[in-house]
Amino acid sequence: MRLKVPGLQALSCKLMLSAAVATLAFTLTQPATADLSDIKSRGVMKVATEDNYAPFNFMENGQAKGFNADMLKELKQYAPFSITQEIMPWTGLLAAVSSGQYDMALTGALVSTERLRVFNFTIPYASAQDFYVKRADDDSIRSVADLSGKKLGVQAGSVLLTRLPELKAMLDKSGGQLGEVVKYQSYPEAYADLANGRLDYVINAEVPVNTLVKARPDVFSKGQAVSGPGFVAWPVPKSDPELLKFLDQFMTHMKQSGRLAELQKTWFGEAFPDLPQQPITEVDQFRQLANLN
């Protein structure tokens, strides 16, 4: 499904409205979440993972694969309770966690100011700076300035939508303008339209962009950054600071053992030693880390 956004003159207003609606929806359901003491009492933690965001989470021959699938195996060995997993589409996943259906989202979630109103985020484990992807044979795009007026694709409900004003500001400086934005239910759909010439470029975070270009260098080419720093981490309901602390202890354990760097190199092609070393829990903290102030 594709949703077209004509005339990006009102981009900022639309983004603020979308963020407000999402925040309200999450906030209304947040109090239903359990906490770490409840998890320990019942002896099981329920996690939700998505099914179509390689290399973080994806399905292969009916089995969960990716960085977070391997991290979940490690977490099951580390935790003093059992862990159950449900795999679902990204749409609605965070709302399901905020409503208490699951204790956390063990997925490749990008930190954002809107999500921080409902969730805390563990110590980040990957970069999420945004880059553009173009067709490998498209010589009309050589830099960010060449994106002016061109049609771009992005996933509906994605954090990347909220950071489009950064790209708009870059284009404004060169006398350009942000073109039509087409929103997709999943990135594979957007990449298919890019390959077929229905889009001029797609914006996504650094890790999935690198994965795509490595797998299909004859079709896609990575461009320049179109945002400041970004971070991938696990979202935990704000109502459960003790679970956040437990997961950060697990992440620290993975770092000290060297296993985290090993899995990062396996799935991302690199480790990220310069990421923040503390959880991200406040909007101002995130804005400073992401150079948004």
N, C-alpha and C positions, 0 to 999 in steps of 0.2 A: 504494500500500500504506500502511495506517495502523496504527500500533502504539499501543495505549492504555496509559497509565501510571496505574493507579488509586492512590488513597491516597498523596498526596505527602508523607506523614509521614517516609518514609525517603529523601527526595530527595537529601540531601547524601551519604548512603552510596552510593546508586546512581550518582551522578555521579562520585564518587571511584573506584568500581569500574570504570566505563566508561573513565575517563581512564587508569587503570592498565593496563587491557587494551589500549587503543589505543597507549599509550606502549610497552608491551612488544612489541607487534606491529611497530611502527615500528623500535624499537631492534634487534630481531633481524635486520632486513634492511638496516639502515643501512650497514654496511661495504662493500656492493657498489657504492656510488656512485663515479663517476669524479670527476676534478677538472679545473680550467681547463686545465692542461697537457695532459691527455688530449684535451680538446675541441679545443685548438689543433692537436694532433698529427693527429687524424683529420679536422680541418677542418670539423666540423659540430657544432652544439649541438642536442640533442633536447629540445623543450619539450612539455609536456602542458597542454591547456586544456580547460575544461569547456564544456558545450553548452546550459545552461539557467539562467543566473543574470544576467538583464538588470539593469542596463545594462553589466555588466562583460564577460560572455561570453554570447553566445546565437547561435542559428542563424536565418537568414532566407533562404528560397528556396535552401536547401542551402549557403549561404555563412556563414562566421564573421563576426559583427558585434559591435560593442561597443567600449568603451574599450580593452580589452586587445588587440583585433584591430588597432586603430589604433596602439597602442604597439608591437605586434610588427612592424608595417611600419617604424616608426622604428628599432627595434632591429636589424632586418635591414640597414638602411643604415649603422648605426653600427658594427656588429660586424665584426671582421677575419676572420670565418669565416661559413659558411652556417648557416642555422637551419631545422630541420624541425619541423613542428607536427603533433601528433595530437590530435584532438578526441574527448572521451569524457565519460561521465556523471561527476558529482562523486564518487559512491560509488567508493571505491578509487583515486581520482586521487592523493592524497597518498601512499598506500602504494606506488603504482607508482613515484613519484619516489624515495621513500626506499629502494626495493629496487634502484635503479639502472637501471630501464627508461628513465627520462628524466632529464635533467640538472637540470630545475627545473620548477615549476608556474607557468605564466604565467597567473594567474587571480586572481579577487577573493577571496583567502584572508584570513580574519580572524586576527589574532594572538591566541594564547592561551598560557596557562602550559603546557598539555599539549603543544602543537605545538612550543614552544620547547625541549623536551627532545630533539627530533630535528632541528628546522630553525632556521636563522637567518632573519630577515626583513629585506628591503631597506628603505630609507627609505620610510615609508608614503606612499601617494598618495591616500587617501580616509579620511573618518571612518567608524567602524563602531559608533558609539554605538547602543544598541538602543532602539527605539520600539515601541509597540503600534499595531496597525491594527484598526479596527472597521468594521462596516457604517455607511455614511453616515447611515442612517435610524434607527440604534440610539441612542435618547436615554437608555437606562439606563446608558450608560458616558460619563462626562464627565471623569473623572480616574482616576489610578492606584488610588485607594481603591475605586472602583466595580468593579474587576477581581476583587474578592474572591469566591472560590468559583466563578468562571466558567471555562468550558472554553476552553483556549488551544491553538493549533497552532504547531508549530515543526518545522524540518527535522531528520530523524534524523542524528546524527553532527555536528550543527552546534555551533560554539563557543557559540552563544546558549544552548544547554542548560546549559553550564557556568556561565553567568552568571545563571541563574534564581534562585540564592540571593539576589542583589541585589534582585530584585523581591519575593521572599518576605520579605526584611527590611523593605522599604517597606510591604508589606501588614501585617506584624506590628505596625508602629508605629501603624497606624490601627485595630488590632483585627480585621483581616481575615485571610484565609488564601488560599494558592495553591490554585487549583482543579485539575481534571483536565488533564493534559498529553497531547496526541495528537501523535505523531511521524509525519512524512511523508517520503517519499522525495524529494520536490521541493516547492518553494514554490508553484508553480502549482496543485498539488493542494490545498494548504492554503488558498489564496485561494479556490478553487472551493467548498470546504466552508464557508468563512466567508460567502461570498456567498449560499450556500444555507441558511444558518442552522444548520449542523451544528456550528459553532464560534462562540464569542462574540468572540474576538479572536485575532490572530496577532502574533507578535513577530519582527521582522527588523531588520537594520541600517539605518542612516539613508538611505543612497543608494538601495537597492532600494525602501524604503518611499516615498521621495519620488517615485521613478519610477512606482510603482504608482498612487499617489494622483493624480498629474498626468495619467496616462493614463485613469483611470476615477474621476473625482471624484464621479460620481453613484452609485457603488457603495461606494467605500471612503473612509475618513477617517483621517487620521493623529492619533495621540494623543500622550501625553507620553513622555518618556524613562523607561526602566525599567532603566537601567544607567549606570555611569560612562562615561568616554571609552573608545573602542575604535578600532582602526586596521586598515586594509586594506593589505596589502603582498604582495610575491612571496616565497614560501617557497623557501629554498635549503638543501640538505643541509648540516649542520654540518661534514661532512667536506671541504667545499670553500669555505674562507674567501676564496680568491682569486676565485672566481666571484662571491661576494657583493660583494667590492670592485669588480669590473668592472661589475656591475649598478648599484651605487650611483654609480659614475662616470657611467654612462649616465643615471641618474635626475637627477643634478646637471646634466648637459648639457641635459637636457630642461627643467629649471627655468630655467636661465640663458638659454636661447633663447626662453623664453616659450611653447614648444610644449606643455609639460605643462599649464599653466593653460588654454590654449586647448582641449585635449582634455577637461580636467575640466569646463569650462563647457559644452562640447558634449554630453557624456554624463551629467554629474551635475547640471548647472544652476548650478554654482558651483565656484570654486576653493577650496582648503583651505590658506591661507597659514600657519595656526597649528599644523599638524601637526609632530611631531618631525622634526628635521633630520638625524637619524642613524639607522643601522640598529638594529633591536631584536634583541638576541642573548641576553639573559639574562632569567630569570624575574623576578628582583628589579627589574630595570630596567622591565620591562613593568608589573609590579604598581604601581610608583610612578607611571608615566605614566597608568595607568588608574584611579588612586585606589582600589586594592584593598588597600592596606596599612592 
